[in-house]
Amino acid sequence: MRSINIRVEHINPFISAVLTTFRTMLGWELQRGKPVLKRTRTADHQVSGVIGLSGKAVGTVVLSFSEAVALKAASALLLDEVREINTEVLDAVGELTNMVAGAAKAQLEEYQLSVSLPNVVTGHQHMVHFPSTITPISIPFETEFGPFTLEVALAPIEEVENRS
């Protein structure tokens, strides 16, 4: 079965949401890398926030952070330095993922999306599962503290149902 490729009009709201959220909440300016089709289920980094999307479209959004970026992001949100991955860091990653998904959802009103609660997964080479019929797009970002990746798989429900 051939996979559905995400359309540019579906990914741009997520890119915009990442740039705005990180500028507003963390005061960070980001350098965006080249988008690529994600062919593996292995996360790019050690800490990933994962949110499911449903409605007139279905999908998943993931923010996958290097440990250094997760720690700096949590420190910025908490206004206190965090030195190790703990529940506060996991909560911060989940909240950033939630903010990005919520901001993108607002730009994709025609799909009447519902956003799941965030799950945060940690560890080297952890797996992230996307809808099997949608090929995710992975967009690397660079911060002054290191890398993170935005991964999105989103398709209108009728396209997904036609592929099943």
Contact map, one row per residue, 1 for C-alpha under 8 A:
11100000000000000000000000000000000000000000000000000000000000000000000000000000000000000000000000000000000000000000000000000000000010000000000000000000000000000010
11110000000000000000000000000000000000000000000000000000000000000000000000000000000000000000000000000000000000000000000000000000000010000000000000000000000000000010
11111000000000000000000000000000000000000000000000000000000000000000000000000000000000000000000000000000000000000000000000000000000111100000000000000000000000000010
01111100000000000000000000000000000000000000000000000000000000000000000000000000000000000000000000000000000000000000000000000000000011100000000000000000001000110000
00111110000000000000000000000000000000000000000000000000000000000000000000000000000000000000000000000000000000000000000000000000000001110000000000000000000000000000
00011111011000000000000000000000000000000000000000000000000000000000000000000000000000000000000000000000000000000000000000000000000001111000000000000000111000000000
00001111111000000000000000000000000000000000000000000000000000000000000000000000000000000000000000000000000000000000000000000000000000000000000000000000001000000000
00000111111100000000000000000000000000000000000000000000000000000000000000000000000000000000000000000000000000000000000000000000000000000000000000000000000000000000
00000011111110000000000000000000000000000000000000000000000000000000000000000000000000000000000000000000000000000000000000000000000000000000000000000000000000000000
00000111111111000000000000000000000000000000000000000000000000000000000000000000000000000000000000000000000100000000000000000000000000000000000000000000011000000000
00000111111111100000000000000000000000000000000000000000000000000000000000000000000000000000000000000000000000000000000000000000000000001000000000000001000000000000
00000001111111110000000000000000000000000000000000000000000000000000000000000000000000000000000000000000000000000000000000000000000000000000000000000000000000000000
00000000111111111000000000000000000000000000000000000000000000000000000000000000000000000000000000000011101100000000000000000000000000000000000000000000000000000000
00000000011111111100000000000000000000000000000000000000000000000000000000000000000000000000000000011011000000000000000000000000000000000000000000000001000000000000
00000000001111111110000000000000000000000000000000000000000000000000000000000000000000000000000000000000000000000000000000000000000000000000000000000100000000000000
00000000000111111111000000000000000000000000000000000000000000000000000000000000000000000000000000000001000000000000000000000000000000000000000000000000000000000000
00000000000011111111100000000000000000000000000000000000000000000000000000000000000000000000000000111011000000000000000000000000000000000000000000000000000000000000
00000000000001111111110000000000000000000000000000000000000000000000000000000000000000000000000000010000000000000000000000000000000000000000000000000000000000000000
00000000000000111111111000001100000000000000000000000000000000000000000000000000000000000000000000000000000000000000000000000000000000000000000000000000000000000000
00000000000000011111111100000000000000000000000000000000000000000000000000000000000000000000000000000000000000000000000000000000000000000000000000000000000000000000
00000000000000001111111111000000000000000000000000000000000000000000000000000000000000000000000100110000000000000000000000000000000000000000000000000000000000000000
00000000000000000111111111111100000000000000000000000000000000000000000000000000000000000000000000000000000000000000000000000000000000000000000000000000000000000000
00000000000000000011111111111000000000000000000000000000000000000000000000000000000000000000000000000000000000000000000000000000000000000000000000000000000000000000
00000000000000000001111111110000000000000000000000000000000000000000000000000000000000000000000000000000000000000000000000000000000000000000000000000000000000000000
00000000000000000000111111100000000000000000000000000000000000000000000000001000000000000000000000000000000000000000000000000000000000000000000000000000000000000000
00000000000000000000111111110000000000000000000000000000000000000000000010011000000000000000000000000000000000000000000000000000000000000000000000000000000000000000
00000000000000000000011111111000000000000000000000000000000000000000000000000000000000000000000000000000000000000000000000000000000000000000000000000000000000000000
00000000000000000000011101111100000000000000000000000000000000000000000000000000000000000000000000000000000000000000000000000000000000000000001000000000000000000000
00000000000000000010011000111110000000000000000000000000000000000000000000000000000000000000000000000000000000000000000000000000000000000000001000000000000000000000
00000000000000000010010000011111000000000000000000000000000000000000000000000000000000000000000000000000000000000000000000000000000000000000111000000000000000000000
00000000000000000000000000001111100000000000000000000000000000000000000000000000000000000000000000000000000000000000000000000000000000000000111000000000000000000000
00000000000000000000000000000111110000000000000000000000000000000000000000000000000000000000000000000000000000000000000000000000000000000011110000000000000000000000
00000000000000000000000000000011111000000000000000000000000000000000000000000000000000000000000000000000000000000000000000000000000000000011110000000000000000000000
00000000000000000000000000000001111100000000000000000000000000000000000000000000000000000000000000000000000000000000000000000000000000000011000000000000000000000000
00000000000000000000000000000000111110000000000000000000000000000000000000000000000000000000000000000000000000000000000000000000000000001111000000000000000000000000
00000000000000000000000000000000011111000000000000000000000000000000000000000000000000000000000000000000000000000000000000000000000000001110000000000000000000000000
00000000000000000000000000000000001111100000000000000000000000000000000000000000000000000000000000000000000000000000000000000000000000111100000000000000000000000000
00000000000000000000000000000000000111111000000000000000000000000000000000000000000000000000000000000000000000000000000000000000000000111100000000000010000000000000
00000000000000000000000000000000000011111000000000000000000000000000000000000000000000000000000000000000000000000000000000000000000000110000000000000000000000000000
00000000000000000000000000000000000001111100000000000000000000000000000000000000000000000000000000000000000000000000000000000000000000000000000000000000000000000000
00000000000000000000000000000000000001111110000000000000000000000000000000000000000000000000000000000000000000000000000000000011110000000000000000000000000000000000
00000000000000000000000000000000000000011111000000000000000000000000000000000000000000000000000000000000000000000000000000001111000000000000000000000000000000000000
00000000000000000000000000000000000000001111110100000000000000010000000000000000000000000000000000000000000000000000000000001111000000000000000000000000000000000000
00000000000000000000000000000000000000000111110000000000000000011000000000000000000000000000000000000000000000000000000000001000000000000000000000011000000000000000
00000000000000000000000000000000000000000011111100000000000000011110000000000000000000000000000000000000000000000000000000011000000000000000000000011000000000000000
00000000000000000000000000000000000000000011111100000000000000011110000000000000000000000000000000000000000000000000000001111100000000000000000000000000000000000000
00000000000000000000000000000000000000000000111110000000000000011110010000000000000000000100100000000000000000000000000111100000000000000000000000000000000000000000
00000000000000000000000000000000000000000010111111000000000001111000000000000000000000000000100000000000000000000000000111000000000000000000000000000000000000000000
00000000000000000000000000000000000000000000001111100000000001110000000000000000000000000000110010000000000000000000011110000000000000000000000000000000000000000000
00000000000000000000000000000000000000000000000111110000000111100000000000000000000000000000010010000000000000000000011110000001000000000000000000000000000000000000
00000000000000000000000000000000000000000000000011111000000111000000000000000000000000000000000011001000000000000011111000000000000000000000000000000000000000000000
00000000000000000000000000000000000000000000000001111100011110000000000000000000000000000000000000000000000000000011110000000000000000000000000000000000000000000000
00000000000000000000000000000000000000000000000000111110111110000000000000000000000000000000000000000000000000001111000000000000000000000000000000000000010000000000
00000000000000000000000000000000000000000000000000011111111000000000000000000000000000000000000000000000000000001110000000000000000000000000000000000000000000000000
00000000000000000000000000000000000000000000000000001111110000000000000000000000000000000000000000000000000000111100000000000000000000000000000000000000000010000000
00000000000000000000000000000000000000000000000000000111110000000000000000000000000000000000000000000000000001111000000000000000000000000000000000000000000111000000
00000000000000000000000000000000000000000000000000001111111000000000000000000000000000000000000000000000000000111000000000000000000000000000000000000000011111000000
00000000000000000000000000000000000000000000000000011111111100000000000000000000000000000000000000000000000000000000000000000000001000000000000000000000011110010000
00000000000000000000000000000000000000000000000000011100111110000000000000000000000000000000000000000000000000000000000000000000011001000000000000000001111000000000
00000000000000000000000000000000000000000000000001111000011111000000000000000000000000000000000000000000000000000000000000000000011000000000000000000001110000000000
00000000000000000000000000000000000000000000000001111000001111100000000000000000000000000000000010001000000000000000000000000000000000000000000000000111100000000000
00000000000000000000000000000000000000000000000111100000000111110000000000000000000000000000000010000000000000000000000000000000000000000000000000001111000000000000
00000000000000000000000000000000000000000000000111000000000011111000000000000000000000000000100010000000000000000000000000000000000000000000000000011110000000000000
00000000000000000000000000000000000000000011111110000000000001111100000000000000000000000000000000000000000000000000000000000000000000000000000000011110000000000000
00000000000000000000000000000000000000000001111100000000000000111111110000000000000000000000000000000000000000000000000000000000000000000000000000111000000000000000
00000000000000000000000000000000000000000000111000000000000000011111110000000000000000000000000000000000000000000000000000000000000000000000000001110000000000000000
00000000000000000000000000000000000000000000111000000000000000001111111000000000000010000000000000000000000000000000000000000000000000000000000000000000000000000000
00000000000000000000000000000000000000000000000000000000000000001111111100000000000000000000000000000000000000000000000000000000000000000000000011000000000000000000
00000000000000000000000000000000000000000000000000000000000000001111111110000000000000000000000000000000000000000000000000000000000000000000001011110000000000000000
00000000000000000000000000000000000000000000001000000000000000001111111111000000000010001000100000000000000000000000000000000000000000000000000000000000000000000000
00000000000000000000000000000000000000000000000000000000000000000011111111100000011110001000000000000000000000000000000000000000000000000000000000000000000000000000
00000000000000000000000000000000000000000000000000000000000000000001111111110000110000000000000000000000000000000000000000000000000000000000000010000000000000000000
00000000000000000000000001000000000000000000000000000000000000000000111111111000000000000001100000000000000000000000000000000000000000000000000000000000000000000000
00000000000000000000000000000000000000000000000000000000000000000000011111111100010000011001100000000000000000000000000000000000000000000000000000000000000000000000
00000000000000000000000000000000000000000000000000000000000000000000001111111111110000000000000000000000000000000000000000000000000000000000000000000000000000000000
00000000000000000000000001000000000000000000000000000000000000000000000111111111100000000000000000000000000000000000000000000000000000000000000000000000000000000000
00000000000000000000000011000000000000000000000000000000000000000000000011111111000000000001000000000000000000000000000000000000000000000000000000000000000000000000
00000000000000000000000000000000000000000000000000000000000000000000000001111111100000000000000000000000000000000000000000000000000000000000000000000000000000000000
00000000000000000000000000000000000000000000000000000000000000000000000000111111100000000000000000000000000000000000000000000000000000000000000000000000000000000000
00000000000000000000000000000000000000000000000000000000000000000000000000111111110000000000000000000000000000000000000000000000000000000000000000000000000000000000
00000000000000000000000000000000000000000000000000000000000000000000000100110111111000000000000000000000000000000000000000000000000000000000000000000000000000000000
00000000000000000000000000000000000000000000000000000000000000000000001101100001111110001000000000000000000000000000000000000000000000000000000000000000000000000000
00000000000000000000000000000000000000000000000000000000000000000000001000000000111110000000000000000000000000000000000000000000000000000000000000000000000000000000
00000000000000000000000000000000000000000000000000000000000000000000001000000000011111000000000000000000000000000000000000000000000000000000000000000000000000000000
00000000000000000000000000000000000000000000000000000000000000000010011000000000011111111100000000000000000000000000000000000000000000000000000000000000000000000000
00000000000000000000000000000000000000000000000000000000000000000000000000000000000111111100000000000000000000000000000000000000000000000000000000000000000000000000
00000000000000000000000000000000000000000000000000000000000000000000000000000000000011111110000000000000000000000000000000000000000000000000000000000000000000000000
00000000000000000000000000000000000000000000000000000000000000000000000001000000000011111111000000000000000000000000000000000000000000000000000000000000000000000000
00000000000000000000000000000000000000000000000000000000000000000000011001000000010011111111100000000000000000000000000000000000000000000000000000000000000000000000
00000000000000000000000000000000000000000000001000000000000000000000000000000000000011111111110000000000000000000000000100000000000000000000000000000000000000000000
00000000000000000000000000000000000000000000000000000000000000000000000000000000000000111111111000000000000000000000000100000000000000000000000000000000000000000000
00000000000000000000000000000000000000000000000000000000000000000000000011001000000000011111111100000000000000000000000000000000000000000000000000000000000000000000
00000000000000000000000000000000000000000000001110000000000000100000010011000000000000001111111110000000000000000000000100000000000000000000000000000000000000000000
00000000000000000000000000000000000000000000000011000000000000000000000000000000000000000111111111000000000000000000011100000000000000000000000000000000000000000000
00000000000000000000000000000000000000000000000000000000000000000000000000000000000000000011111111100000000000000000010000000000000000000000000000000000000000000000
00000000000000000000100000000000000000000000000000000000000000000000000000000000000000000001111111110000000000000000000000000000000000000000000000000000000000000000
00000000000000000000000000000000000000000000000011100000000011100000000000000000000000000000111111111000000000000000010000000000000000000000000000000000000000000000
00000000000000000000000000000000000000000000000000100000000000000000000000000000000000000000011111111100000000000000110000000000000000000000000000000000000000000000
00000000000000001000100000000000000000000000000000000000000000000000000000000000000000000000001111111110000000000000000000000000000000000000000000000000000000000000
00000000000001001100100000000000000000000000000000000000000000000000000000000000000000000000000111111111000000000000000000000000000000000000000000000000000000000000
00000000000001001000000000000000000000000000000000100000000010000000000000000000000000000000000011111111100000000010000000000000000000000000000000000000000000000000
00000000000000000000000000000000000000000000000000000000000000000000000000000000000000000000000001111111110000000010000000000000000000000000000000000000000000000000
00000000000011001000000000000000000000000000000000000000000000000000000000000000000000000000000000111111111000000000000000000000000000000000000000000000000000000000
00000000000011011000000000000000000000000000000000000000000000000000000000000000000000000000000000011111111100000000000000000000000000000000000000000000000000000000
00000000000010000000000000000000000000000000000000000000000000000000000000000000000000000000000000001111111110011010000000000000000000000000000000000000000000000000
00000000000000000000000000000000000000000000000000000000000000000000000000000000000000000000000000000111111110000000000000000000000000000000000000000000000000000000
00000000000010000000000000000000000000000000000000000000000000000000000000000000000000000000000000000011111110000000000000000000000000000000000000000000000000000000
00000000010010000000000000000000000000000000000000000000000000000000000000000000000000000000000000000001111111111000000000000000000000000000000000000000000000000000
00000000000000000000000000000000000000000000000000000000000000000000000000000000000000000000000000000000111111111000000000000000000000000000000000000000000000000000
00000000000000000000000000000000000000000000000000000001000000000000000000000000000000000000000000000000000111110000000000000000000000000000000000000000000000000000
00000000000000000000000000000000000000000000000000000011100000000000000000000000000000000000000000000000000111111000000000000000000000000000000000000000000100000000
00000000000000000000000000000000000000000000000000000011100000000000000000000000000000000000000000000000100111111100000000000000000000000000000000000000000000000000
00000000000000000000000000000000000000000000000000001111100000000000000000000000000000000000000000000000100110111110000000000000000000000000000000000000000000000000
00000000000000000000000000000000000000000000000000001110000000000000000000000000000000000000000000000000000000011111000000000000000000000000000000000000000000000000
00000000000000000000000000000000000000000000000000111100000000000000000000000000000000000000000000001100100000001111100000000000000000000000000000000000000000000000
00000000000000000000000000000000000000000000000000111000000000000000000000000000000000000000000000000000000000000111110000000000000000000000000000000000000000000000
00000000000000000000000000000000000000000000000000110000000000000000000000000000000000000000000001000000000000000011111000000000000000000000000000000000000000000000
00000000000000000000000000000000000000000000000011110000000000000000000000000000000000000000011011000000000000000001111100000000000000000000000000000000000000000000
00000000000000000000000000000000000000000000000011100000000000000000000000000000000000000000010000000000000000000000111110000000000000000000000000000000000000000000
00000000000000000000000000000000000000000000001111000000000000000000000000000000000000000110110000000000000000000000011111000000000000000000000000000000000000000000
00000000000000000000000000000000000000000000001111000000000000000000000000000000000000000000000000000000000000000000001111100100000000000000000000000000000000000000
00000000000000000000000000000000000000000000011100000000000000000000000000000000000000000000000000000000000000000000000111110100000000000000000000000000000000000000
00000000000000000000000000000000000000000000011000000000000000000000000000000000000000000000000000000000000000000000000011111100000000000000000000000000000000000000
00000000000000000000000000000000000000000000110000000000000000000000000000000000000000000000000000000000000000000000000001111100000000000000000000000000000000000000
00000000000000000000000000000000000000000111110000000000000000000000000000000000000000000000000000000000000000000000000000111110000000000000000000000000000000000000
00000000000000000000000000000000000000000110010000000000000000000000000000000000000000000000000000000000000000000000000011111111000000000000000000000000000000000000
00000000000000000000000000000000000000001110000000000000000000000000000000000000000000000000000000000000000000000000000000001111100000000000000000000000000000000000
00000000000000000000000000000000000000001110000001000000000000000000000000000000000000000000000000000000000000000000000000000111110000000000000000000000000000000000
00000000000000000000000000000000000000001000000000000000000000000000000000000000000000000000000000000000000000000000000000000011111100000000000000000000000000000000
00000000000000000000000000000000000000001000000000000000001100000000000000000000000000000000000000000000000000000000000000000001111101010000000000000000100000000000
00000000000000000000000000000000000000000000000000000000011100000000000000000000000000000000000000000000000000000000000000000000111111000000000000000000100000000000
00100000000000000000000000000000000000000000000000000000000000000000000000000000000000000000000000000000000000000000000000000000111111100000000000000000000000000000
11110000000000000000000000000000000000000000000000000000000000000000000000000000000000000000000000000000000000000000000000000000001111100000000000000000000000010011
00111100000000000000000000000000000000000000000000000000001000000000000000000000000000000000000000000000000000000000000000000000011111110000000000000000111000010000
00111100000000000000000000000000000011100000000000000000000000000000000000000000000000000000000000000000000000000000000000000000000111111000000000000000100000000000
00001100000000000000000000000000000011100000000000000000000000000000000000000000000000000000000000000000000000000000000000000000010001111100000000000011110000000000
00000100001000000000000000000000001111000000000000000000000000000000000000000000000000000000000000000000000000000000000000000000000000111110000000000011100000000000
00000000000000000000000000000000001111000000000000000000000000000000000000000000000000000000000000000000000000000000000000000000000000011111000000001111000000000000
00000000000000000000000000000001111100000000000000000000000000000000000000000000000000000000000000000000000000000000000000000000000000001111100000001110000000000000
00000000000000000000000000000001111000000000000000000000000000000000000000000000000000000000000000000000000000000000000000000000000000000111110000111100000000000000
00000000000000000000000000000111100000000000000000000000000000000000000000000000000000000000000000000000000000000000000000000000000000000011111000111100000000000000
00000000000000000000000000000111100000000000000000000000000000000000000000000000000000000000000000000000000000000000000000000000000000000001111111110000000000000000
00000000000000000000000000011110000000000000000000000000000000000000100000000000000000000000000000000000000000000000000000000000000000000000111111110000000000000000
00000000000000000000000000000000000000000000000000000000000000000000000000000000000000000000000000000000000000000000000000000000000000000000011111000000000000000000
00000000000000000000000000000000000000000000000000000000000000000001100100000000000000000000000000000000000000000000000000000000000000000000011111100000000000000000
00000000000000000000000000000000000000000000000000000000000000000101100000000000000000000000000000000000000000000000000000000000000000000000011111110000000000000000
00000000000000000000000000000000000000000000000000000000000000001100100000000000000000000000000000000000000000000000000000000000000000000001111011111000000000000000
00000000000000000000000000000000000000000001100000000000000000111100100000000000000000000000000000000000000000000000000000000000000000000001111001111100000000000000
00000000000000000000000000000000000000000001100000000000000001111000000000000000000000000000000000000000000000000000000000000000000000000111100000111110000000000000
00000000000000100000000000000000000000000000000000000000000011110000000000000000000000000000000000000000000000000000000000000000000000000111100000011111000000000000
00000000000000000000000000000000000001000000000000000000000011110000000000000000000000000000000000000000000000000000000000000000000000011110000000001111100000000000
00000000001001000000000000000000000000000000000000000000001111000000000000000000000000000000000000000000000000000000000000000000000000011100000000000111110000000000
00000100000000000000000000000000000000000000000000000000001110000000000000000000000000000000000000000000000000000000000000000000011001111000000000000011111000000000
00000100010000000000000000000000000000000000000000001000111100000000000000000000000000000000000000000000000000000000000000000000000001010000000000000001111100000000
00010110010000000000000000000000000000000000000000000000111000000000000000000000000000000000000000000000000000000000000000000000000001000000000000000000111110110000
00000000000000000000000000000000000000000000000000000001110000000000000000000000000000000000000000000000000000100000000000000000000000000000000000000000011111110000
00000000000000000000000000000000000000000000000000000011110000000000000000000000000000000000000000000000000000000000000000000000000000000000000000000000001111111000
00000000000000000000000000000000000000000000000000000001100000000000000000000000000000000000000000000000000000000000000000000000000000000000000000000000000111111100
00010000000000000000000000000000000000000000000000000000000000000000000000000000000000000000000000000000000000000000000000000000000000000000000000000000001111111110
00010000000000000000000000000000000000000000000000000000010000000000000000000000000000000000000000000000000000000000000000000000000011000000000000000000001111111111
00000000000000000000000000000000000000000000000000000000000000000000000000000000000000000000000000000000000000000000000000000000000000000000000000000000000011111111
00000000000000000000000000000000000000000000000000000000000000000000000000000000000000000000000000000000000000000000000000000000000000000000000000000000000001111111
11100000000000000000000000000000000000000000000000000000000000000000000000000000000000000000000000000000000000000000000000000000000010000000000000000000000000111111
00000000000000000000000000000000000000000000000000000000000000000000000000000000000000000000000000000000000000000000000000000000000010000000000000000000000000011111
